[in-house]
Amino acid sequence: MARHDELPQLVALLGLLFSEEAEFTPDPAKQAPALGMLVPESTAGAVFVAREGGHAVAMASLIYTVSTAEGGRAALFEDLIVHPAHRGRGVATALVRFVIEEARRRGILRLTLLTDMQNGHAQALYRKLGFADSSMKPMRLNL
């Protein structure tokens, strides 16, 4: 679980993620307060961290919700990012597996995630870990 004192490191990781994603842009003034709603864990969600040498080198978030279709708790799996210096060592795979097991332990019935359409590497990772393509199309309305 992420700690409050790690918020600057997590904001930096999100900056890396959002600079790689087509639909988002880094904005620490937005990301810091949003992470503050999840760290420490709250009813809104949780942030899971992989550390090396006491520093956060990867993170992933669960945003809690309810699925009427599943008849219980569900979550959005968000913000998976591994610092580039730590990629290629299985950190993402280990972190996703950990988050899936934590979600099961917490009674989450379904995880939903979004990836960039062109990010085949991430999609292959998620498929390898049990995620399946959906026939649902995501749509957004920024308010």
N, C-alpha and C positions, 0 to 999 in steps of 0.2 A: 504494500500500500504506500502511496505517496505521502510524504510528510510536508507540512506547511513550509518548512525551511527550504524545501526543494522547488518551490514555485518558480524562482528565476530560471532554474535549469529546465523546468518543464515548459515554460514560456519559450525558451530558446529552442527546445526540441520541436514545439509546435511551429515556430518560425521556419525551421527546416522543412517540416512536413508541408506547410502551406505554400512554401516556395516551389515545391515539387508538384503540387496539385493544380490542375487547370482551373478549378472553380473558386479557389480561395486565395487570399493573399495574407501574408503575415501582418499582424497589427497587435503588438504587445498590449496596447491600451484596451483592446477588447479581450484578448486571450487571458490576461492575468486575472481579471475579475471573474470570468467564466470558470477558470480552473479553481479559483477560490471557492466556488460553489460546490466543487467536487472533492476538495482537499481541505481537511480530512474527509473521509467518506461521509456522505450525507444521504438523505432520502432521495436526492436528485441523482446520485450516482457515485462512482468511485474511479480513481486513477491507480493503475498498477504500474510499478516501475521495476526495471532491471537495473541493477547497480554494479559498478565495477570501481574498486578503490574508493568507495563512499560517494561516488558521483552517479547521477541518473544518466544512463546511456541509452535507455529505451523506455517507451511508455505506451500504454493503451488504456482507453477509457471505456467504462460501461455507463450508459445513461439509462436509468430505470424508467419503465413505463408499464402499461397494462395492455394485454392483448385480449380483446373480447373473443377473437377467433380461437385462441388457445385456452381461454378460460382462466387466465392468471397472469402472473408477472412475466414481463418480457424485458428485453434491453436492446438498446442500440450499441453495437460495438464500434467505437470511434477511435480516431487519433493514434493508430498504430504507427510508430516511428522508431527507427533505430538510428542512432548517430552514425554517419557515414564511416567513421573510423572503426566502428564495431560491427559492420555488416559482413555477411559471408561466414559467420561463425555459429549460426543457429540460434541467435538471440531472439529473433522474431518468432521462430517456430516454438521455442520454449515459452516465450511470453504468451503467445496465443493459446497454447495448450493449457497454461496455468490459468488464464482468464476463463477459458471454457470450463475447466473444472471448478473454479470458484463460482461461476454462474450456476452450474448444476447444484453445487452445495448450498447456494442461496435460494434455490427454488425457482430459478429463471427457466421458463419453458421454451423460449425461443430467443435467439440472437439474430439481429438483422444488421447488415453492414453495407456500406457503399464503397466502391472503388472507382477511380478514374477509369473510363472505358478503355483507354489505351494502356493501362497498367497490367499487362499480362503476367508479369512476375508476381505481383501481389495476388492476382486472381488464382494463379496456380498454387500459391501457398495456402490460400483459404480453401480451395477445393481439396487439397491434400489433407487438410485438417477437418474435413467433413462438411464445409459450407457448400451449398448448391446454388446454381443460378436460379433466379426468380423470374416468373413471367410478369411480375409487377414492374411498372415503370415509375421511377422516382420523379417527383415534381416539387418545385419550391415556390414559395412566395415570401420574399423578404419584407418584413414589416418595419 
